[in-house]
Amino acid sequence: MSRSKGSKYEKSGETFIEFTAQSIDKTRKVPNIELSRIIARTVINAEIDIIEKYIDDEAKIKEISLEFLNTIFSSYGA
């Protein structure tokens, strides 16, 4: 997703962000699609950063990703 410019997958990142935003928005107590898009973009970009940083260590990717997602979504919907 982060290096797809010029390829047939160039728009897949935005499609994935929109799908994720729609999913997030459905779970919010007070829906707000613009805020859900910001949350989706932030989470996806952070996950890409984690994958790129630990590309050769799958266990570390899982560990950091789970910790990140648990931290972000532990108070979600509040």
NORLINQUI-V910037 format. One record per helix or strand of 2 or more residues. SS is the DSSP state (a for helix, b for strand). FROM is the first residue (numbers start at 0). TO is the last residue. If there is no record, write none. Layout:
# NORLINQUI-V910037
ss->(SS	SS)
from->(FROM	FROM)
to->(TO	TO)
This chain:
# NORLINQUI-V910037
ss->(a	a	a)
from->(11	32	57)
to->(26	52	72)
